[in-house]
Amino acid sequence: MLDRTLARMVFCATFVGVLTAGCQHARPVPNVPADAELAACPDPIQNGIALRGSVSAWELPKEFVTSEGVEKRYPFLARKMLIAVVPHGPARDLTIVDSELAITPFGGTFAGWATSSLRPTGVDVTPGRLRIDPYLPVGRFRPQTATVDAVVRLGGAAYDQSAITTTAMWDDAQRPSSPDDLRVTFTPLRHFTVYDAMNAKITLRLVVQRSQPDSLCEATVESSVRLVDREAARPPLWDLGTSFKGGVRKRFLALYDPAIGPVRAIFTDPVAARGFAMWVQQTGATHVGRYQLGTFVAEDLESELTTVPTDRAIMESYHAITAEERELLKVGPLAER
């Protein structure tokens, strides 16, 4: 019994000694007052901190799709950001004391929801900035990769239009429905008027301790990512316009009723848009139910290529569709010739 107790005491003493020896090599992390002014880290350290970001599409949370009875999935997109921080050269010897990551969008805003794969940490999101504090764990500076999921709202004011759907345009014998029998339904949707690329600046601020005791400095590194490219920003909507011999579209199709005025023919499916054009051409229709078919010139399409036309001046150039225009109808993305 005495030998077993003595052996247990020797093991504990050896284990404590190992822990003590290990602690002697660990660098204590100092407390830094919030209002402390620190000198910038030397260039070799700043240049040795790599900050890289990449972005992929992500599923939009359901609560952003439908609200207030109007579909508004078009102004909102979800993005997953993969952010890597890697020390090189002298930066490998640093100890992280404090850190903060900020993401500033350009060409759009954050929609008030975000989450990070880092735990524990705080995520603060406003329309003009997303901040994660702290970002890196306190201690030895090691490579780290984390993800940030966010919902973005693209630039431009929200704009309400209607997409059209119809009853069956052909019967089982592939005969087109008559213009008097075909019924049109308008579905309200909300999208954005500006659809250009959305970028973001990523800024990482670090308070670090160098190898010398009490040698603190502040490092700031930046990077940039494209959150949304222009094609992803374009609302997935299509319209019909007239095109001469493969050229650009000059005039665009609209449905007109004296009670409500003209409505641009917008479709959520290019196949449905193409089918409607074929139906018009086969039947020679000048109307659909109570709506007259006509064409108009889109406003400002030449100078505002990243702006969806709002068609406020549609009646200034509107006229009933002609036989020649029916044969020239061509499907294209909304606001593109």
N, C-alpha and C positions, 0 to 999 in steps of 0.2 A: 504494500500500500504506500509506503514512504517513497519507494523508487518511482511509482507511477505518479505521485504528486509532484516529486522533484522534476520529472520529465515534462509534466504539464507546465510547470513554472518556467522551465528553460525554453519551451516552445513559445509561450506567451511573450517572454522577454525578447526572444529573437524576432517574433512577428511585429511587436511594437517598435523594435529597432529598425526593422525594414521600413515601416511606415514613416518613422521619424526621418530616416535618411532620405526617403522619397520627398517628404515635405520640404527638406532643406534645399532641394533643387527647384521647387516650385516658386514662381515669382509672385509675390503678393500683389493683388489688384487694388490700387488705391481708390479712395472715394473722390470723385470730382464734383465740386460745387456746381450747381446748375448755371450760375452766372460767371463761371470761370472763363477767362480769356486765354486761350491757348495759341501758341505759335503754330504756323503751318508746318507740316512735316516736310523734311527735305525732299527735293525732286526725286532722288533715287527710290525713296519709299513710295511717294505718290505714284511714280511711274511703274512701280512693281505691283500695284493692285489692279487686277483685271476685273472689269465689270461687264458682263455680257448678258444680253437678253434675247429671247425669241418668243414668238407669239403663234398660237394656233386657235382655231375656232372652238367654241365650247357651247354646250346646250343651254339655251336661254331658260332661266327659271320660269315656270308656268305663270307666276303672278305678274310677269311683265308682258305677257302675250295679250290678254284681254282685260280691259278695265273700262268702266263707265259705258259699257255697252258697245264700244267701238274697238275693232281690231287695230292694235297699234304695235304689232311686232316689227314693222318696218323701220321705225326710228331707233330701235334697240338691237344691239348685238352683244353676245357674250364672248369673252376672250379669256384664254388661259395663258398667262405669262410665265415663262421659265427663266429664272434669273440666277446666274452663277457668279460667285465671287471667288477669285483665285489669287493667292499671294505668290509673288515671284521675287527672286533675289533677296534683297534686304528685308522685304516685307514678310518673309517667312519667319523671321525672328521676333515679330511683334506680338504683343499681348493686347487683346481687345479689352478696352475698359468700358466703352459705350458705343452705340451705333444707332443709326436711323436711316431708313430708306424712304425716299419720296418719289412718286411718279406723277408727273405733270403732263396733262394731255393737251394737244393742239389740234384744232379742227373738230372738236367734240368735247363732251364732258362725261364724267362718271355719273352713273344713275343712282347712286346712293347705296349700293350694296357691293361688298367685296369680302373675300376670305383668303387667308394665307395658310400654307401647309406648315408654317413654323409654329411651334408651341413651346413654352407660353410666350405670347407676344400680343401687342395691341394693334388693331387695324382701325384707322380713322380715315373715313372717306367723305369728301365733299365734292361738289361738281367739278371744281378746278384742281383737286389734288387728292392723291391717295398716299397715306403715310403709314409705315410699319415701324413701331418703336417698342422694344429694341429689335434690331434685325438679326445681328450675329450674336452668338452666345459669348458671354464673358470668358476670357481665358486665351489660350494659345490660338493664334490666327491660323485657321485651317480652311482648306477649300470647302465651299458649301454651295449646294444648289437647292432652290426652293421654288414653289409655284405660288402664283397669285391669281385667283379667279375674280373677274370683275365684269360688271355690265356697263357698257358704254352707250351713250346717246350721241348720235352723229350730229354734225353741225346743221344749222338752219332751223327755221321755225317749223313746228308740226303743221301739216296741211291735210285737210280732209277732202277726199275725192271718193268716187264710187267706181267699183268694178262691176262689169256686166256679166250675167250668165243668161242663157236662153233655155227654152224647152227644146226638145229634139228637133234638129234641123233637117233630118232625113228620116223616112220611115223604113220599115224592114225591107222594102223593095228598092231602097236607095234613091227614092224620089224625094226631092227637096220639099220641105213644108212651104205652104203659101205664106207670103208676107203678112196677110191678114190674120193667119192662125198662130204664127210664131209669137211667143211671149218673152219679154225681156224683164229681168229682175236686176235691180241695182243694189249692191252690197256696199255699205259705207266702210271705208278704211282710212287709216291715218298714217301718213309717211312724212318724210322730211323734204324740204325744198332744196337743200344743198346736199350733194352726195359726192364729196371729194374725200381724198385719203385722210386718215386720222393717225397722227403720230404721237409719241410720248417721249419725254425726257426722264431718264432714271438717274437719280442722284443719291449716292451713298455717302453718308458722313460718318467718319470713324474717329473716336478718341482712342489713341493707342499709346502703349508704353514701350519704349525701346529698351535695348539691353542694359543701358545705364539706369541705375535706380533713380526714381523720381523724374525720369526724362519722358514727359508726356508731350504729345503733339496731336494736331488735328489734321486728318486727311479727308479730302473731298474728291470723289471720282464720279464721272458722269458717262452715260451712254444713252443711246437713242434706239427706239424700236418703232416699227410701223404697226400700229394696232389694227388698222383696217385699211386695205388697199381700195382703190377706186372701184374696182369691179365688185368687191364684196359690199361696198357702201351703196351701190346702185340698188334702188328698190326693185324687187323681182316682179316687175309689171311690164306689160307690152301694149302697144297700140297699133293702129293701122294707118298708113299714109300712102300717098300716091308717089310712084317712082317711075321715071321715064328711062327705059332701056338700061336698067341696072344702076341708074344714078341715085343721087340722094333723094330722100322723100321731101316733097314740097308742101303738100297739104295733108291734113290729118282728118280722120273720120270722126263724126259726131252724130249723136241722136238728138233730134230737136222736137220739143213739144211746146206749144205756145204757153201752156200753163206753168212750165218749170224752166223754159229756156233750153239752150243747148248743153249737152253733156258729152264730154270726150269719151270715145269708145275705148275703155281700158280693160285689159284682161289680166288675170293672175296666172294664166297658162298660155304659152305661145302656140300650143297645138289648138286650143280653143279659138284663139285669135285667127289662126290660119284657116280653121274650119269655117268661121264666120265670113271671112273674105271669100272663100270658095262658094258658100251659100249665096252671097250677094251676087257673085258673078254668074252662077248657074240660073238664078231666078230673075236676074235683071231688076232686083228690088230697088224701089225708090223710098220704101218705108218698111218699118217693122212694127206690126201692130199699130198703135197710135203715134209712133215716133217717125218723123221724117228723117231720112238719111241725108247728110250733108258733109261738106268738108270746110276746113278753115286753115289759115296760116298760123302756126304756133308763134307766140310772141317771144322775142329775144332769144331765139334758138341759136342764132349765129354767134352772138357775143357772150352768152352765158351757158357754156357747154356743161358746166357742173351744176346747173340749176334746173330743177324740174319745173316746167312751165305751169303756172297757176291758171292760165286761160281766162284771165279777167277780161280781156278784150276780144273774146272769141267771136262776138257778133259783128265786129268791125270787118271781118273778112269772110264770114260764113256765107255759103250758098248751097242750094240743093245739089246733091251729087249728080254728076253727069255720067253718060254712058262710057265715055273715055276714062273717067276717074275710077269707075267700078272695075274696069279691066286692069288698072294699074295699081290696085291695092296691094300693099306689101307690109308684112309683119316686121316690127322692130322693137328694141327696148324703148321704154318710155323716155322721152326727151332726147332721142338720138335720131338723126336723119337717115 
